[in-house]
Structure formats: structure tokens, C-alpha cells
Amino acid sequence: MNMNLSELINEILSEWAYRVEDGMPNPKNPTHLKELGIVLSEMGLSHIKNALVENLLMEKGKTPEKVVEAEKGNFSNPALNKSIKYKNTKGEDAEGLVGNLLRLPADHPGRQAAERTLPADGTPERDAINKDLGGEGQPKKPEEPKDGKGGDEKAPKEDPIKKAAPMYDPKADPAMAARLDKEKETQAQLAKDAEADKEAEKGEQPKEDGEFKPIDVKDVAKEMPQADTDTFSGGSDIPDAIDPKELEQFNTDINKVAQQVADAKAKGEPAPNINLCDVTVPGTNLYCDDNLGIPRDEMPQFKGKAEPGSKAASMDSDAGGEVDTEPVFREMLKQKGIKTLQTQVPADKLKATQKDLVGAKVVGMMGALEKDPNHPKITAPIYVSRDGYVIDGHHRWAAVVAYNAQNPDKQIQMKTTVLDQDIKDAIPMANKFAEDMGIAAKKADANKETPSAPTSAPKLTDKVKQKIENWTKEEKAFFERNEGAPGSEMRRSLGQALKDKQLELGKQLRKELNTK
């Protein structure tokens, strides 16, 4: 990895911030620590993962429990169980048992400090200490003749393996036992890390069925005649079609949100709940000028927490406990005969469906894009309708829009999977799928991405659908007989009438909702 330490740390923190729901990593949150472990494994840094997480969980100046247990000592000689202080190789204060320190290399400061506490070599006291240590440090003595009188015949040499055995016997040496236990744990963890790295590599490899195969955006109309030509025309409105002052104000507002989130993080406070739908350039798709007003907890979720006993509950979940049902949704579309295609479009050509965009989450993803504009998870394809509305992936879309607004000369194209359905049909269908699978919707909260509680009250989308069912045949024909196809005379002539109808419908819905 060709970067200095500061850049590496920033890269890790940026990626970690993207992975956690509120964009604010918390080292005391076990779920956040799991995400950190995954990030380090994916970056090829699994060898520092355990030590780093352990340090984050430890209080300053304290050692892990197992090290403390090993440091208690179990030598028979009190002199070896004595705890002494010394300066380590870095000049820092350190502490350890004399018996343990004597097993360090001869030039180690701890070994030298321990040696200074012992009696002189050759004394009975020193011999007793050496015996308790298993002979380590005992001075060599001249070999005695076999008959004790001297002579040319030499005594048989003691087997060096047997001689050293007591030094490595866990039963005889508690410190050695602790080291062996630690080594076993380390080896076991390395094996787990290796398996995790293999799984991460598998996840990075594109699935054959889910591989992104886009067609040219200008060919979408040929494949889907009812697709919105303005959305799928190929050109971005940034920056030329937007007033420079309004674009500058939009960027300023996004930067203010990012600063507020950063300030809250620095103070250890919860992230502010800022709805980026309030940051809008009128007449554009930055962000929610033409959104359908659906709350986030009434939008379909293809990835999330599985309800107990549901179909999704039997599927594999990620480290955060979330299940990805998107492959099942893709298969369902095939079975229903709903055509899909993939293409890349300027992000600002797409329109928001929901009325909630969690500011902390969007600016967190935007920061990750600043580090890596090709971030595989943020730039993964999102589902959109043929009339240009986002079905799933609003926050990733909003992050790309914000990035493009600040980097108009190096814009990121939004990868999309287009459904051959208008949004009025796609949302109820996708919601029914999510409900059948048992994936709970999510609330718009910067600090809690908790599933919404199930409710028997009708959703706003259902109320809209009921109103549409009461339209006259002439009004329904606008959609059903394709009289309202993009570019048609009927669509242009009825445009204002439809807007009036929508305004009237919105007033009626607000009135009904206020009476509930």
C-alpha cells in the first residue's frame, strides 16, 4: 500500500465511518468494532486487527485479563514472585515479576533490572533461585570425573533436550503455560482471520448473475418505450443548467451539515438529525423539489434486519446482522416478467421518492467518495423506475449527487437497474416483496437505524393508490392507454391539469392524515 501512516489512518477511519449507520464510529460499540475488523481484513491488515481492537477495549495503563493472570506468578521462591519496576526499551515505565523477566534476552532492560535484585552467583541463595527457574542462568561448573578422583575417563554428557525440558514444561513453569496459551489463541485467531480474508475476497468478486452489464443510456428508450426521455437522455444538469449562485449555496449547505456532524463527533455527542430534503435547489433534482413525499419508514428495504420467523430470517446475515434480499428480488422480477435493464445516468437526473434523507449518513458516504470515487458499495447499482424515481438506495444516490455538485469536472455516473414500471406501481410491488420477506423498514434517524414497528395503519402509498382508483376513465387513460407517454401531445396538454389534480390530491391526503 503506497501511502504514509497518516493517509492510511485516514483511509481506515473514512471507510469505518461509511460502514456504521450514523457515520460516527464508536470504539465502545461492539457492532462498530465488528465493522472495523471487517475493514481491516479487507485492507489486508488482519494481522493488526486483534491488537488494535484489544487496545480500544482496554483502559489506559491496564493489561488484558490473561496477561494479569500470568503476571501473578507461581514460583516457589519468593524472590522470583517479587514485582519490580523498570524502564523498557522505549524509556517508558514498565513492571513485571522477577521470575518472568529473567527469561527475557540478556540485553533486555527488564532482564538486567531483575538480575540486579538477585544474590551473587555461586551463593546458595542464587543456586536455589536458578533451580526454581529450571537451571536458567546457573553458571557452568567443571565436569567431575566419573569416579570422583579425576582421570582421563570423562563422565557421560547429559542429554541437552532432557536438560532443557523443565524450562518448557507448562506444569513446572506457569509463565511458560501462559505464553503457550497465548500462542494457541494467536494461532487460532490467525486461522480465523485467514478464513475471513478468503470470505472477503469472495465477496469482492462479482457474482455471475449480479454482474453490472449496462447499455448506453441513449438506448434505454429503444428497450423501454415508456421510459422518461429526460432522465435517460445522457446529459447532466450540473453545472450548466443550474444557476451558479444556487449551486454554490447548495454546496455550502452540504458543507455546513458535514461540519455539524464532525463537530458533534469531536464532542462525543449524537449526530444531529438533519434532513437533506430541506437542502433543495428549486426546479432541480437537488434534492427533493419533485419528491413524492413518502416517509422513509414506508419505503421498501431490500437489506435490513429480518423479522423473527420470516423468510429472510433463514438467510445469511452480515456482521451487522442485516440480510440482503436483493438477489431474491431480482429473481422475483424475472418470474413476474417485469423487464429490467442496466445503464449509467447522471445522478442529478434521478428524482427522490422519499421525503427523508439522513444528513449524517449522506455526508459520511460523500467523505468516502472523496477518498475513493469508485467505492464499490456506494457506487453499486440502485433500483429506479422507468420514469426516473429512486426505488432503493436514496442515501447512496444523494451522496453521489453531493459529490458531483462539488466536483462537476469529474462526476460519478450513477449505476442503475431500471424497472419497466412507473413509480406508482413499483413502490407497492417492492413494499409487498419486503413485507413478504420480513425485512423491516428503517426510520430516518442519524443515530438509530432501527427497524420501524409493524403497523396496521394504511401507508401513504396505499392512500394515493386508493385515490387513483377513484379517478375517471379519462384520467386513468393518461397511464393505461399510454396517452401520457413521454413526448406525446396528450402529456404536454394535460401536464398542467395533472399538476392541479396532484395539488388537490395532496390537500385531501393532508386533511385525511391530520384527522387520524
C-alpha positions as CSV (number, residue, x, y, z in Angstrom):
1,M,0.0,0.0,0.0
2,N,1.8,3.1,-1.2
3,M,0.8,5.8,1.4
4,N,2.2,7.2,4.6
5,L,0.8,6.4,8.1
6,S,-1.4,9.4,8.3
7,E,-3.0,8.7,4.9
8,L,-3.5,5.0,6.0
9,I,-5.2,6.1,9.3
10,N,-7.5,8.5,7.4
11,E,-8.4,5.8,4.9
12,I,-9.3,3.3,7.7
13,L,-11.3,6.0,9.6
14,S,-13.1,7.1,6.4
15,E,-14.1,3.5,5.5
16,W,-15.1,2.7,9.1
17,A,-17.3,5.8,9.2
18,Y,-19.1,4.7,6.0
19,R,-19.7,1.2,7.4
20,V,-21.5,2.3,10.6
21,E,-25.1,3.6,10.3
22,D,-24.7,7.0,11.8
23,G,-21.3,7.8,10.2
24,M,-19.7,8.2,13.6
25,P,-17.6,5.2,14.7
26,N,-17.7,4.4,18.4
27,P,-14.9,2.2,19.8
28,K,-17.2,1.2,22.7
29,N,-19.9,-0.1,20.4
30,P,-19.4,-3.9,19.7
31,T,-21.2,-3.7,16.4
32,H,-18.9,-0.8,15.3
33,L,-15.8,-2.8,16.4
34,K,-17.0,-5.7,14.2
35,E,-17.2,-3.4,11.2
36,L,-13.7,-2.1,12.0
37,G,-12.4,-5.7,11.9
38,I,-14.0,-6.3,8.5
39,V,-12.5,-3.1,7.2
40,L,-9.0,-4.1,8.4
41,S,-9.4,-7.6,6.9
42,E,-10.5,-6.2,3.5
43,M,-7.4,-3.8,3.6
44,G,-5.1,-6.7,4.2
45,L,-4.4,-5.6,7.8
46,S,-5.9,-8.5,9.6
47,H,-2.5,-9.0,11.4
48,I,-3.1,-5.9,13.4
49,K,-6.8,-6.3,13.9
50,N,-6.8,-8.2,17.2
51,A,-4.2,-6.0,18.9
52,L,-6.0,-2.8,17.7
53,V,-9.4,-3.9,18.9
54,E,-7.9,-5.2,22.2
55,N,-6.3,-1.8,22.8
56,L,-9.5,0.0,22.0
57,L,-11.3,-2.1,24.6
58,M,-8.6,-1.8,27.3
59,E,-8.5,1.1,29.8
60,K,-5.3,3.1,29.6
61,G,-2.5,1.7,31.8
62,K,-4.1,-1.7,32.2
63,T,-3.3,-5.0,30.7
64,P,-5.7,-7.7,29.4
65,E,-7.0,-10.2,32.0
66,K,-5.0,-13.2,30.8
67,V,-1.7,-11.2,31.0
68,V,-2.6,-10.1,34.5
69,E,-3.2,-13.8,35.5
70,A,0.2,-14.7,34.0
71,E,1.9,-11.9,35.9
72,K,0.7,-13.1,39.3
73,G,3.4,-15.7,39.2
74,N,3.6,-19.1,40.9
75,F,7.3,-19.6,41.7
76,S,8.2,-21.4,44.9
77,N,11.0,-18.9,45.6
78,P,9.6,-15.5,46.9
79,A,12.4,-13.6,45.3
80,L,11.1,-14.7,41.9
81,N,7.5,-13.6,42.7
82,K,8.6,-10.1,43.5
83,S,7.2,-7.4,41.2
84,I,9.7,-4.7,40.2
85,K,9.6,-1.6,38.0
86,Y,12.0,-0.7,35.2
87,K,12.3,1.3,32.0
88,N,11.6,-0.6,28.8
89,T,13.4,-0.3,25.5
90,K,11.4,2.9,24.7
91,G,12.2,4.5,28.0
92,E,8.7,4.0,29.3
93,D,7.8,2.8,32.8
94,A,7.1,-0.9,33.0
95,E,6.6,-3.5,35.6
96,G,7.0,-7.3,35.8
97,L,7.8,-10.3,38.0
98,V,11.5,-11.1,38.6
99,G,11.0,-14.7,37.6
100,N,9.3,-13.8,34.3
101,L,11.8,-11.0,33.5
102,L,14.8,-13.4,34.0
103,R,13.6,-15.4,30.9
104,L,13.9,-12.3,28.6
105,P,17.0,-11.9,26.4
106,A,20.2,-11.0,28.4
107,D,20.3,-7.4,26.9
108,H,16.7,-6.6,27.7
109,P,16.3,-3.8,30.3
110,G,13.8,-6.0,32.3
111,R,16.2,-8.9,32.5
112,Q,19.0,-6.6,33.6
113,A,16.8,-5.0,36.3
114,A,15.8,-8.4,37.6
115,E,19.4,-9.6,37.7
116,R,20.3,-6.7,39.9
117,T,17.8,-7.9,42.6
118,L,19.4,-11.4,42.9
119,P,22.2,-12.7,45.2
120,A,25.7,-13.1,43.7
121,D,26.5,-16.1,41.5
122,G,27.7,-19.1,43.4
123,T,25.9,-18.4,46.6
124,P,23.4,-21.0,48.0
125,E,20.6,-18.4,47.6
126,R,21.4,-17.9,43.9
127,D,21.7,-21.7,43.3
128,A,18.2,-22.1,44.8
129,I,16.8,-19.4,42.5
130,N,18.4,-21.0,39.5
131,K,16.9,-24.4,40.4
132,D,13.5,-22.8,40.7
133,L,14.0,-21.3,37.3
134,G,14.8,-24.7,35.8
135,G,18.6,-24.1,35.6
136,E,18.3,-20.9,33.6
137,G,21.1,-18.5,34.4
138,Q,23.0,-21.1,36.5
139,P,26.8,-20.8,36.0
140,K,28.5,-23.7,34.3
141,K,30.6,-26.0,36.6
142,P,33.6,-28.1,35.6
143,E,32.8,-31.7,34.8
144,E,33.7,-34.1,37.6
145,P,35.5,-37.4,36.9
146,K,33.3,-40.5,36.8
147,D,35.0,-42.0,39.9
148,G,35.3,-38.7,41.7
149,K,39.2,-39.0,41.8
150,G,40.0,-37.5,38.4
151,G,41.4,-39.2,35.5
152,D,41.2,-39.4,31.7
153,E,37.8,-41.1,31.5
154,K,35.1,-38.4,31.0
155,A,31.6,-38.6,32.6
156,P,28.8,-39.1,30.1
157,K,27.2,-35.9,28.9
158,E,23.6,-35.2,29.9
159,D,21.1,-35.1,27.1
160,P,20.6,-31.4,26.3
161,I,16.9,-32.0,25.3
162,K,16.2,-33.5,28.7
163,K,18.1,-30.8,30.5
164,A,16.1,-28.1,28.8
165,A,12.8,-29.8,29.2
166,P,11.9,-28.2,32.6
167,M,12.2,-24.8,31.1
168,Y,9.4,-25.6,28.6
169,D,7.2,-27.6,30.9
170,P,3.9,-25.7,31.4
171,K,3.2,-27.6,34.6
172,A,6.6,-26.6,36.1
173,D,6.6,-23.0,34.7
174,P,3.3,-21.0,35.0
175,A,4.8,-18.2,32.9
176,M,5.5,-20.7,30.1
177,A,2.0,-22.0,30.4
178,A,0.6,-18.5,30.0
179,R,2.8,-17.9,26.9
180,L,1.7,-21.2,25.3
181,D,-2.0,-20.4,25.9
182,K,-1.5,-17.0,24.3
183,E,0.3,-18.6,21.4
184,K,-2.5,-21.1,20.9
185,E,-5.1,-18.3,20.9
186,T,-3.0,-16.3,18.4
187,Q,-2.7,-19.2,16.1
188,A,-6.4,-19.9,16.3
189,Q,-7.2,-16.3,15.6
190,L,-4.8,-16.2,12.6
191,A,-6.7,-19.2,11.2
192,K,-10.0,-17.4,11.7
193,D,-8.6,-14.3,10.0
194,A,-7.4,-16.3,7.1
195,E,-10.9,-17.7,6.6
196,A,-12.4,-14.2,7.0
197,D,-9.9,-12.9,4.4
198,K,-11.0,-15.6,2.0
199,E,-14.6,-14.8,2.5
200,A,-13.9,-11.1,2.0
201,E,-12.1,-11.9,-1.3
202,K,-15.1,-14.0,-2.4
203,G,-17.4,-11.1,-1.6
204,E,-15.3,-8.7,-3.7
205,Q,-15.5,-10.9,-6.7
206,P,-18.6,-10.0,-8.8
207,K,-21.3,-12.6,-8.9
208,E,-22.0,-14.0,-12.3
209,D,-25.7,-13.3,-12.1
210,G,-25.3,-9.9,-10.4
211,E,-22.6,-8.5,-12.7
212,F,-23.3,-5.0,-13.9
213,K,-23.8,-5.0,-17.6
214,P,-25.0,-1.5,-18.7
215,I,-26.3,-0.5,-22.0
216,D,-25.8,3.0,-23.4
217,V,-28.3,5.4,-21.7
218,K,-29.5,6.6,-25.1
219,D,-30.6,3.1,-26.0
220,V,-32.9,2.9,-23.0
221,A,-35.9,4.3,-24.9
222,K,-35.5,1.6,-27.5
223,E,-35.7,-1.1,-24.9
224,M,-38.4,0.6,-22.8
225,P,-40.5,2.9,-25.0
226,Q,-42.3,4.3,-21.9
227,A,-39.1,5.3,-20.2
228,D,-38.7,9.0,-19.4
229,T,-36.6,10.6,-22.1
230,D,-35.4,13.5,-19.9
231,T,-34.0,11.1,-17.3
232,F,-32.4,8.8,-19.8
233,S,-31.0,11.3,-22.2
234,G,-27.4,11.2,-21.2
235,G,-26.6,14.8,-20.1
236,S,-26.1,16.2,-16.6
237,D,-27.6,19.5,-15.4
238,I,-24.5,20.1,-13.3
239,P,-23.2,22.8,-13.6
240,D,-24.5,24.5,-16.8
241,A,-28.3,24.1,-16.3
242,I,-28.2,25.3,-12.7
243,D,-27.8,28.9,-11.5
244,P,-24.2,29.2,-10.3
245,K,-25.3,31.0,-7.1
246,E,-27.9,28.3,-6.3
247,L,-25.3,25.6,-6.9
248,E,-22.8,27.4,-4.7
249,Q,-25.4,27.7,-1.9
250,F,-26.2,24.0,-2.3
251,N,-22.6,23.1,-1.8
252,T,-22.3,25.5,1.1
253,D,-25.3,23.9,2.9
254,I,-23.9,20.4,2.4
255,N,-20.5,21.5,3.8
256,K,-22.3,23.0,6.8
257,V,-24.0,19.7,7.5
258,A,-20.7,17.9,7.3
259,Q,-19.1,20.4,9.7
260,Q,-22.0,20.0,12.2
261,V,-21.6,16.2,12.1
262,A,-17.9,16.5,12.5
263,D,-18.3,18.9,15.5
264,A,-20.7,16.5,17.2
265,K,-18.4,13.6,16.7
266,A,-15.4,15.6,18.2
267,K,-17.5,16.4,21.3
268,G,-18.7,12.9,21.6
269,E,-22.3,14.0,21.1
270,P,-25.0,12.2,18.9
271,A,-25.1,13.2,15.3
272,P,-27.6,15.9,14.5
273,N,-30.8,14.8,12.7
274,I,-30.7,16.9,9.6
275,N,-33.0,16.1,6.7
276,L,-31.2,16.9,3.4
277,C,-34.5,17.1,1.7
278,D,-34.5,20.6,3.2
279,V,-31.4,21.4,1.2
280,T,-33.0,21.9,-2.2
281,V,-32.5,23.8,-5.4
282,P,-35.9,24.7,-6.8
283,G,-36.7,23.3,-10.2
284,T,-33.9,20.6,-10.0
285,N,-33.4,17.2,-8.5
286,L,-31.1,18.6,-5.9
287,Y,-32.6,17.1,-3.7
288,C,-36.3,16.8,-3.2
289,D,-38.1,19.5,-5.1
290,D,-40.2,16.9,-7.0
291,N,-40.2,14.1,-4.5
292,L,-43.3,12.0,-3.9
293,G,-43.4,12.8,-0.2
294,I,-43.2,9.2,1.1
295,P,-41.7,8.8,4.6
296,R,-38.6,6.7,4.8
297,D,-40.2,4.1,7.0
298,E,-42.8,3.5,4.3
299,M,-40.2,2.8,1.6
300,P,-39.1,-0.7,0.6
301,Q,-35.9,-2.1,2.1
302,F,-34.1,-4.9,0.3
303,K,-31.4,-5.1,3.0
304,G,-32.1,-4.9,6.7
305,K,-33.0,-6.7,9.9
306,A,-35.1,-9.8,9.4
307,E,-38.3,-10.2,11.4
308,P,-38.2,-13.4,13.6
309,G,-39.7,-16.4,11.8
310,S,-39.7,-14.7,8.4
311,K,-38.3,-15.9,5.1
312,A,-35.4,-13.5,5.5
313,A,-34.6,-14.9,8.9
314,S,-33.4,-18.2,7.3
315,M,-30.9,-16.3,5.1
316,D,-27.3,-15.5,5.9
317,S,-26.7,-12.1,7.6
318,D,-23.7,-9.8,7.6
319,A,-21.6,-8.7,10.6
320,G,-24.2,-6.1,11.4
321,G,-27.0,-8.6,11.5
322,E,-28.6,-7.4,8.2
323,V,-29.9,-9.7,5.5
324,D,-29.6,-8.8,1.8
325,T,-32.7,-10.0,-0.2
326,E,-31.8,-8.1,-3.4
327,P,-30.9,-11.4,-5.3
328,V,-34.3,-12.8,-4.3
329,F,-36.0,-9.6,-5.5
330,R,-34.1,-9.8,-8.8
331,E,-35.4,-13.4,-9.3
332,M,-38.9,-12.4,-8.4
333,L,-38.9,-9.7,-11.1
334,K,-37.9,-12.4,-13.6
335,Q,-40.7,-14.7,-12.5
336,K,-43.2,-11.9,-12.8
337,G,-42.0,-11.0,-16.3
338,I,-41.0,-7.4,-15.2
339,K,-38.4,-6.3,-17.6
340,T,-35.2,-4.7,-16.2
341,L,-32.1,-3.2,-17.8
342,Q,-28.9,-1.7,-16.5
343,T,-27.5,1.7,-17.5
344,Q,-25.5,4.6,-16.1
345,V,-27.1,8.0,-15.8
346,P,-26.1,11.4,-14.3
347,A,-27.2,11.2,-10.7
348,D,-28.9,14.6,-10.8
349,K,-31.3,13.3,-13.5
350,L,-32.9,10.9,-11.0
351,K,-35.7,12.0,-8.6
352,A,-36.2,11.3,-4.9
353,T,-39.2,9.2,-3.9
354,Q,-39.0,9.5,-0.2
355,K,-39.0,12.8,1.7
356,D,-36.3,11.9,4.3
357,L,-32.5,11.9,3.7
358,V,-30.4,11.4,6.8
359,G,-27.7,14.1,6.6
360,A,-25.1,12.4,8.7
361,K,-25.3,9.3,6.6
362,V,-25.1,11.1,3.3
363,V,-22.1,13.3,4.2
364,G,-20.3,10.2,5.6
365,M,-20.7,8.4,2.3
366,M,-19.7,11.6,0.5
367,G,-16.4,11.6,2.5
368,A,-15.8,8.1,1.5
369,L,-16.2,9.0,-2.2
370,E,-13.7,11.8,-1.8
371,K,-11.2,9.1,-0.8
372,D,-12.3,6.7,-3.5
373,P,-14.7,7.8,-6.2
374,N,-15.1,4.2,-7.3
375,H,-16.1,3.0,-3.8
376,P,-17.7,-0.4,-4.6
377,K,-20.5,-0.3,-2.1
378,I,-21.6,3.3,-2.5
379,T,-21.4,3.2,-6.4
380,A,-23.2,-0.2,-6.6
381,P,-26.3,-0.2,-8.8
382,I,-29.5,1.2,-7.3
383,Y,-33.1,0.3,-8.4
384,V,-35.0,3.1,-10.3
385,S,-38.3,3.2,-12.1
386,R,-38.7,3.9,-15.8
387,D,-40.0,7.4,-15.0
388,G,-36.7,8.2,-13.2
389,Y,-37.6,7.8,-9.5
390,V,-35.3,6.1,-7.0
391,I,-36.8,2.9,-5.5
392,D,-34.0,1.8,-3.2
393,G,-30.6,3.4,-2.5
394,H,-31.6,7.0,-1.7
395,H,-28.6,7.8,0.5
396,R,-26.1,6.5,-1.9
397,W,-27.7,8.5,-4.7
398,A,-27.7,11.6,-2.6
399,A,-24.0,11.1,-1.7
400,V,-23.1,10.8,-5.4
401,V,-25.2,14.0,-6.2
402,A,-23.4,15.9,-3.5
403,Y,-20.0,14.7,-4.7
404,N,-20.8,15.7,-8.3
405,A,-22.0,19.1,-7.3
406,Q,-18.7,19.8,-5.7
407,N,-16.7,18.1,-8.4
408,P,-18.5,19.0,-11.7
409,D,-15.4,18.2,-13.8
410,K,-15.1,14.6,-12.5
411,Q,-18.6,13.4,-12.0
412,I,-19.5,9.9,-11.0
413,Q,-22.2,8.3,-13.2
414,M,-24.9,6.5,-11.2
415,K,-25.2,2.8,-11.9
416,T,-28.8,1.8,-12.1
417,T,-31.1,-1.1,-12.6
418,V,-34.2,0.2,-14.3
419,L,-37.6,-1.4,-13.8
420,D,-40.1,-1.3,-16.7
421,Q,-42.7,0.2,-14.3
422,D,-43.7,3.7,-13.2
423,I,-43.0,4.5,-9.6
424,K,-46.7,4.4,-8.7
425,D,-46.6,0.7,-9.5
426,A,-43.1,-0.1,-8.4
427,I,-43.3,1.1,-4.8
428,P,-46.4,-1.0,-3.8
429,M,-44.9,-4.1,-5.5
430,A,-41.5,-3.6,-3.8
431,N,-43.1,-2.9,-0.5
432,K,-45.1,-6.1,-0.7
433,F,-41.9,-8.1,-1.5
434,A,-40.1,-6.6,1.5
435,E,-43.1,-7.4,3.8
436,D,-43.4,-11.0,2.4
437,M,-39.6,-11.5,3.0
438,G,-39.8,-10.0,6.5
439,I,-37.4,-7.1,6.1
440,A,-38.4,-4.2,8.4
441,A,-38.4,-0.6,7.1
442,K,-35.9,1.9,8.6
443,K,-36.6,5.2,10.4
444,A,-34.9,8.4,9.4
445,D,-32.6,8.9,12.4
446,A,-28.9,9.8,12.3
447,N,-28.2,7.8,15.4
448,K,-30.6,4.9,15.2
449,E,-31.2,2.9,12.1
450,T,-33.7,0.7,13.9
451,P,-36.5,-1.1,12.1
452,S,-39.9,0.5,12.2
453,A,-42.5,-1.2,14.3
454,P,-45.1,-3.0,12.2
455,T,-48.4,-1.1,11.9
456,S,-51.8,-1.9,10.7
457,A,-52.5,1.7,9.5
458,P,-52.6,2.2,5.8
459,K,-49.4,3.5,4.2
460,L,-49.4,6.9,2.4
461,T,-48.7,5.0,-0.9
462,D,-51.8,2.9,-0.3
463,K,-53.9,6.0,0.2
464,V,-52.5,7.5,-3.1
465,K,-53.4,4.3,-4.9
466,Q,-56.9,4.4,-3.5
467,K,-57.4,7.9,-4.7
468,I,-56.1,7.0,-8.2
469,E,-58.6,4.1,-8.3
470,N,-61.4,6.8,-8.0
471,W,-60.2,8.7,-11.0
472,T,-62.4,8.9,-14.0
473,K,-61.7,6.7,-17.1
474,E,-60.3,9.7,-18.9
475,E,-57.9,10.4,-16.1
476,K,-56.8,6.8,-15.9
477,A,-56.3,6.6,-19.6
478,F,-53.4,9.0,-19.1
479,F,-51.5,6.0,-17.9
480,E,-53.4,2.9,-19.0
481,R,-53.7,3.6,-22.8
482,N,-50.3,5.2,-22.9
483,E,-51.8,8.6,-23.7
484,G,-49.3,10.1,-21.3
485,A,-46.2,8.7,-22.9
486,P,-43.1,11.0,-22.6
487,G,-43.1,13.4,-25.5
488,S,-46.7,12.9,-26.5
489,E,-49.1,15.8,-27.3
490,M,-51.5,14.5,-24.7
491,R,-48.8,14.6,-22.0
492,R,-47.9,18.2,-22.8
493,S,-51.5,19.3,-23.0
494,L,-52.6,17.5,-19.8
495,G,-49.4,18.4,-17.9
496,Q,-50.9,21.4,-16.1
497,A,-54.2,19.6,-15.4
498,L,-52.3,16.7,-13.8
499,K,-50.4,19.1,-11.6
500,D,-53.6,20.6,-10.5
501,K,-55.0,17.2,-9.8
502,Q,-51.9,16.3,-7.7
503,L,-52.2,19.5,-5.7
504,E,-55.9,18.8,-5.0
505,L,-55.0,15.2,-4.1
506,G,-52.2,16.4,-1.8
507,K,-54.5,18.7,0.1
508,Q,-57.1,15.9,0.5
509,L,-54.4,13.5,1.8
510,R,-53.0,16.0,4.3
511,K,-56.5,16.7,5.5
512,E,-57.2,13.0,6.0
513,L,-53.9,12.4,7.7
514,N,-54.4,15.3,10.1
515,T,-57.7,13.9,11.2
516,K,-56.2,10.5,12.0
